[in-house]
Amino acid sequence: NNNSTSTELTTTLLSSGVCIQSDMPQNFRMPTHRIAPCYSSHRNVFSHVALLSALLAVFVFDPLRIAQVAIVDAKKINRNAAHGHRGLLSVYKPGPFDMVLDRSDEKVLEKGNPVMKQLPGDDGDELSGKAICIQDVAAPKKAVWNQILDLDSYKGKVNKLKECKNYLVKKNLDGTMRIKTKMVIGVMPGYSYENYYDHCYSPKDDSVTWSLDYDKTSDFDDVSGHWHVEEHPKKPGHSRVFYACDLKFKNSLPGPIMNFLQKTALKQATGWVKKESESNPEADIPAQFSPGFAL
């Protein structure tokens, strides 16, 4: 009802599985809270950082479209408690994606634009699926891996990222590396959410795969992701980057937000990696992830 907007604003910010509800007078100042998950039966899949950026744009330009959700003070959340399950989404295997790019895809990539693919979820649910973004980068693989693996430097590169810090980096006997990372992303002034990720870097497969760290409590219900970097098939010194991230969260998304996400979220997923890699093409893989480096 447009007549009621002068005295009361009901907003929702459906942000990567976390949610806020407020019935606020116009002069109301939001208190500082963290965000905890809301629960419902629906699911959707998008890149975790890109999803938030897209939703922020929806909130800024059309706040009245966003549905009601609930606030919980973060002080009540024990982040060191176990997450509640040990994984619900299928885990990606490191290595190349099982997909073929056609001539139209190649033309899009040739122009410097990303190619986006939406694939069905493992359970066939129309409200879940696998989101994949492919991007050509005018820089060698080592420069791309410099950006992806340097998680401690994500802040300032990834939009709205307030904190990104590794709390464990460990070399495994099989030559892979385990990287556990805390990320905190601002949703709007006074509000943020945090998640804990468990990455596995496999140099021989040119891949990083990840899930949540289930020994800690995150605001997402579950995450399963995969970076894969290849030499460009036709351009020496260039790379082709593949990115997928399946996200399970516990609130439904209104149609306008769904449409917005489908058109924009995947484009943002690899955009910062392309920009930063091309601005520093001489960069190398961080020393701690290089063969022979002893942690």
C-alpha positions, 0 to 999 in steps of 0.5 A: 500500500503506497499510502502507508510508506510515509509512516511505516517501512517494512523491508526485507533483505534476503541475503544468502540465506540470512534474513532481516525483518523490521517494521520501522518508522521513517526516522528509526535508526537501525541497531547493530546486529548480526544476522542469523538464518531464517527457515523455510523449505525452499532452496536456491543456488548462487555464488556466495559473494556475488549473491550478496552484491546482487541483493544489495543492489536490489535493496538500494534501488527497490527496498519495498520489493524485499520480503519480511525476514527475522533478526537475531543478535549475533551475540547469541550465536556460538560460532565455535559450536558445530554447524548442525550437520556435516554437509547437505550439498554434493561435493565438487571433485577437483579437475575440469568441469564436465561441460562443452562450450559451443561457438556462441559461448566462444564468441561471448568469451572472445569479447571479454564477457563471461558465459553463464550456465545454470544446470539442474540440481542433483535432486532435480529440484527446480528451486536448486541447481548448479551455477557455473560462470566461465571467464577468459582472463588476459593473464597467465594461470599463475597470476589468476591463482595469485588472486584466488589463493590469497584469501587474506587479501580479498578485503578491498577487492570483493564488494562489501567484504568486511573481513576475510582471514585464514585461520588454518593453512595446512599441507596434506600428505597427498600434496593438496592444501587445506585452507580454512577461512572466516568471511564477514560481509556487510549487508547494510549499515549495522548488519553483517553475516559471517561464514566459515569455509573449508577449502582444498587446493589441488595443484595437480588438478588446477582446482580449489574446492570448498564447503563450510567448515562444519566445526563452526556455525555459519549463517549459510545452511550449506555451500559447495564450490569449485574454482578451476583454471586452465590455459586458454585453448588459443591464446598463449599467456591467457587463462580460462577460469571456471567458477561454481558455487552451490548455496543452500539457504533456508528462505525463499526468494521473491520473483523479482529478486530471483530474476535479478540474480539470474541475470547479474549474480554470476557475472560478478563471481569472476569479475574481480578475479579477472580485473585483479589478474589482468592488472598484475599479470606478472604475479606468481602463486603465493609462496606457501602454495608453491611446490616444495614450500614447507609450512 
